[in-house]
Amino acid sequence: MHYGYIGLGNLGGHLAMSLIRKGYKLTVFDLDPKLAERHVKAGATLAASPKELAAQVDHVFTCLPSPTISEKVLGQILDGLKPGGTWIENSTNGRDEMKRLAALAEARGIRTLEAPVTGGVHLAARGEITVLVGGDKDLFDLHAPALQTIGKKIFHMGPLGSAAVIKVITNMLAFIHLVADAEALMLAKRGGLDLAQAWHAITASSGSSFVHETEGQLILNGSYDIAFTMDLALKDLGFAMNFGKEFGVPLDLASMTNQTFMKGKAAYGGSAQSTQIAKLLEDVLDTDLRAPGFPARLE
């Protein structure tokens, strides 16, 4: 099958490269043509627009920064993609938004799979990210080989909308863990512990988490470079808060975390790294969380 990939940013660029490395015929597009240079060198074809890309391929992946942009790009895809094609959305969207956009595609003879990814950019670069899929089982089976190319662990969560719910849940947990990890590391530092040794001890303890083991290293390095912004964190926390209201679940920790990230955005801007949420404590207490031996980026 000939796939197209639209959105070659921090995540999408790596996902598209995984498809190319596995020998898939791929056509790519991004508003910034420079982002497509490595894909073209690796064998992909560059399209001039989403519509042109869609007209050349069988199915289209997208990885875009917001539901508004997803809808805009989908409109262009539907003007080019042949009936019977599939739109595969790697972006994180709200459940209702995903269903609404899928209905627009269905009216034009295009089926939809939601396939948001989780685990971090470093795992996307290795083709080992987790893919959460929602949609019809036959459609999942059709595209399973491609999904298994971009990710290591693939979960078919159920009908369309299911993946949106679980993705928001996983991101909500990650942001809560991030705020908690910053507090834990600050306790260690202000308690006079060797911070590097404290990180290793936590990693080997019952209090560890995926976020501690990955993003905690970037805090200790001081780069905070997780390639995920405050704005994106607030978008996902907003989805979580909406689900809490809809499902009647009090989300005390998520609500506090949402407020903390709003403070982070006010202090450092929406384009700041989400991991910089730890800097709020560092600045208030005039105490940095630096330790030697930790990487500036995750590999």
Secondary structure, DSSP 8 states (H G I E B T S, - for coil): -EEEEE--STTHHHHHHHHHHTT-EEEEE-SSGGGGHHHHHTT-EE-SSHHHHHHH-SEEEE--S-HHHHHHHHHHHHTTS-TT-EEEE-S---HHHHHHHHHHHHTTT-EEEE--EES-HHHHHTT-EEEEEES-HHHHHHHHHHHHHHEEEEEEEESTTHHHHHHHHHHHHHHHHHHHHHHHHHHHHHTT--HHHHHHHHHTSTT--HHHHHHHHHHHHT----S-BHHHHHHHHHHHHHHHHHHT---HHHHHHHHHHHHHHHHH-TTSBGGGHHHHHHHHHT-----TT--SS--
